[in-house]
Each structure stands twice: as C-alpha cells, then as structure tokens.
Amino acid sequence: MMENNKLNLPSRSLDFLKKGVAGCMSDYESRASQLKMTDKCSGVIEDGGVIIAEAGTGTGKTFAYLIPAILSGKKTIVSTRTLNLQAQLISKDLKFLAGLLNFDYTVAKGRSNYICLRRLNAFRPDNDNEAIEYRELLKWVSITETGDSEDYGSKIPAIWLEVYSDPDACRGRKCGYFSECFYFIARRQWEKAQIVVANHALISINAMLSEESRILPDADVLIIDEGHSLDNILSEQIGITLSRRGFESIANRLLKTDERGIYKGLLSKSPHLFSAVESAKTDVELLWLIVKKTFKHKLLIRGDSGFEETASGIADSLNQLIENIRQSTTGLFKEDEEIEMRAALIKLKAFAAGLHSFAQGMDGFVKWAEIEEKRISLRMSPVYPREFVKENILPQYESVILTSATLSLNGNFDFIKKTLGLNGAKMLALASPFDLRKQVLVDIKKGINLQDEGGPAKLANVIIQEASKKDGGVLVLFTSKEVMNKTWGAAFDELCDLGLNPMLQGELPKRLMLETMRDSDNSVIFGLDSFWEGVDVKGNALRCLIITKLPFEVPSEPIAMARTEEIEKNGGNPFYEYSLPKAILKFKQGFGRLIRSKKDTGRVIICDERIETKAYGSRFIENMGL
C-alpha cells in the first residue's frame, strides 16, 4: 500500500490505521484510545524523546506503536518480557502488517540459545548418556535452519552447556564455521531487519556491554512493551551474581573426577596443576561455608563483617591460579582445547573480579546472600536502576516508548518515573475501552487469613464453589508458593470429582497450561507471579478470576527493604510511597487477565478482606476504574 510521504508521520500513521488496517481486518474496531496513542507514538518517533504510555486492556497498543515505527523507516527494537507477547508480535501483528507494508522483521535472542558448530564438532562424550545426546544433536544440526534450542523439540540435552554459542569461546571471523554459524546468521538478520523483537533481559545485557561488544544492532527507536516489568528485570540483570553452581561449572571445566576417580577436564593432562586447582575449589567451598555461617537468607549485608577480607583473599588466590595455568600450559593444547581453556579462564577471572567488587561494595548498590538447601549465591544490585537507564539505555536511542496497561496510579506516573529515572518523559494515560462496571462482577470474600492454619482450606472451598458453577474456566492467582501448594492439596480431588481439569504451575509448562485453557471451558489454573501477566484468554475459557491475596511485595526482599530504608531516611512514608503503589500496579495486572474483549464477561473473587476493611483498600478498586 502506497503512503503519502508529504504528510507527517502522525497523519500517515492514522491514515494507514483507518484505511489500510480497517480495510483488511474484518473484525477491526475503530478505538479513540488507539488513535490517540498512534498519534502520540508517531510524534515521539518522528521528533525524538521519551514517552510513557499507559494503554488499558483493549486499546490495541501494538498497532499503535508498530505502525508509526514501520512507516518511519527507522530501525526499531521492540522489547517484551513474556514469550506470549513476543510470539504474538512475530506470528500475528508483524506478520499481518508485513502483508500490507514492505519491511523486514525478526526476533533476537540471547547467544546461549544457539548451538556452536565448532564446539559441537570438537565435543567428545565421556559416557553413554552423553554419547546418545551427542548423536541426537548431530542429527538435529543436519536439519535445523536456526540452531535455536527452542526449535529442538524435546527437553534440551545436558551437554548443551558444553556446545552452546559462548562469546568467551568464539573465534569470530577466524573460525572455520563462521559462514555457517547459526548465531552470526541470526545477527546478520538482526542487522538487516527494520523491526527487531527482543526481550528486557537482552536489552539490559546489551546496555551493560561496551559499544564495540554490544549484541543488538544500533537502532533509532526503542519500544519497551510490558514496561511495568522493566524495573524487576533490570534489578535481576545489573550488578553481580556469584553462585556456588556457577563456580563449580567453571572449575569442573578445568578439572573434575569421574565416578572411578579419574581426572577429567581441560587440565586432566597437567598433573602439576591438580593440587592448585583442588586447593582453589577448597577455598571457594570454604567461602560458601562462611556465607552460611555469617549471613541469613536474603537479609541485607551491611558494614564490615570480616567476610570481605576473606572474599578478597580468595579472589587474589584465584587470580594467581589463573596466571599459573596460563604460564604452565601455553602451547600444550590443540586449538579447540586452547579456545576452551581461554574461555574457562575468562569466566574464572570474572568470578574473581565479582568477588572483589562484592567485598568492596558500590555506592547505590545493596548486597545480600541467597541461602537455600541446594543453592547458594551472593548478589549485589542497585537500589534503583534509574542511573543505569539514564546513562546506559536512553543515550543509545533517539526515541523511546515505554508502554503497558499498568504504569500509573489513577493517571499519575510519579512512581514509575522515579523508579526508572524518566523525569523528562512525556506522559499518556488511556483508559481501557471496555466497560468493566458492566462486564465484571466483583465479589469480596471475608474471613480468609492465609497465615492461619485453616486459611488454605477455606480458600480451597471458595475455589471449589466458584468452579462448580461450571460456566467457564477459572484462574487462581497466588502470591505464595507454599500457600498455593497447600490449597492445591485441599482442592484437587474435589475439582477432579466435578469433572474439571485443575492444573498447577510448575507441573506443566505455562504455555501448555494456557493452550489447554483456551481450548476448553473447564480448566482451573493455580498460578504464581508469571500468571499475573501475559495471560490472554477470551470468552468462556476464562470466566472467573480469583485473587487470593493483595499482591504486596514481601517486605523482607532485599531490594524492597533497601528502597524502604531509603524512603525512611529521606523522611517519607515507605508504605504509601512504595509498597502500596507497587501492590496496586501488580493488582491491576492480575485483574486485567479476565476481560480481554468487549464481549467478555466474568467475575473477580477477591479473598482478602483488607480491600474493604483497610483505609487504603479502596485505592485498589479505584485504580481499576470501578
């Protein structure tokens, strides 16, 4: 379809939406909110700047930002959090628009998703299981077009960790497999395409790299959809994570013993280094013992506990080991082994550097330990990611659009602006075109305290009662895995006796659970955090939403604790300035799972009486426009 390029981008985008899309989509409905968002996004893409755009469910926000991005001709990266939205963009929205406009699009994934042909061909199995997996991978590589683990089909083999595309073990253009490398073929597609769909984690990692090392191509426009989750993803990605499992993986690449006590690994033919490597393993194992003795799970680490000196000393020892290995193994390996050795030492050096940084601490960052039965790690993250956003993300792009259905509190964007450092951004708040007062019945259950011993049983009775109406699927949203499992145990048998299909998060993949729900009207899903967003089920397949508890963040979570302390230090009220806004935004996300079209109807059952008995409770309902 030809566009009138004499018109400005907002005019062209609106014209295309009203005529081009409306003329080719049988169920297209003109929505004032979509037209307004299209106009505002067009202006930012054409003139530059940052906009925070809240678009209520049903606005049609993907077309509102995709159409001007495509028509502008500018290189654009669209970032999502969930696989569901990424799949929708690629297989539905962009596919449809590519039938009307001439542009290329693709999806960008992290490097570890791709298999490395050099590493695969250099791999030598150590046992029968590895040999079976290796043969299966060789068969797959001969037929796959992408080399992407997602296309493998079945469970990813354990040896994937030995053969994925690792930047530290990459020779780039010097590699004999470069021309057929799946990862670099994908990179060339990213460079060529006008629209690149990525995710928040990849955006975060890319922004941490130096300009010459960045993964994603340079782009003019960054569109962050599902922008409400950017804060959490940045907090996970920025900073330092040092895990016991991560160190063991590096150390075992260098040297490990098999079930017969025989040394394996890159240094298995260097007996003069055995004692030094084993000593380093012992030192780091001692470190984890000290962590367990000194710190408590997820409590902030403050001041000097003496641990810092020990950590720095072990980091120095690891650096000395690296030098010893480099000096005493030069020229002893074949080329592939040399590359793998270099990669292992780079990772070991990064671990040592992380240990030094953790010991010293950083301004604006908080430190804590995560100590579980089978996992232990040290974490350091910024209290707020706003400086990172301002210094590392925003300068890369001329135009930035941050959008979601849940970014404001009654049209006020102060909370998200403060968290992400977007004080100079333009703002746009668009209500959902759905009539929630007519489409939703809200029922508040009283007398259910999930901290009481009998709380989960009472909740189970509510779920059974609602599901027994058999008027459609039920989605039950939890904030605690322990409570979810107890409630599941109390409700499962009776739900099955009613001829319903209960499904528990963790027992089945989320995508399969949602596909099952969409194809039926008798599913009952018990879900945690990831089900509070990214769930799009229309009609009778989902008629009842049960919110088991108001989704306040656990106050003892390290980032929440650090932010609370900072607000208190500045004389503020952490509950009203942080905890409540965060909970309301999460509540809006969960509530939004029920009504996905103008024809949808249903009921929301809230099993937390604080929404009526506490002064702040009314704010949750007010923010839903009810």
Summary of the structure (lengths in Angstrom):
residues: 626
radius of gyration: 26.5
end to end distance: 41.8
largest distance: 77.3
contacts: 1991
relative contact order: 0.10
helix: 53%
strand: 15%
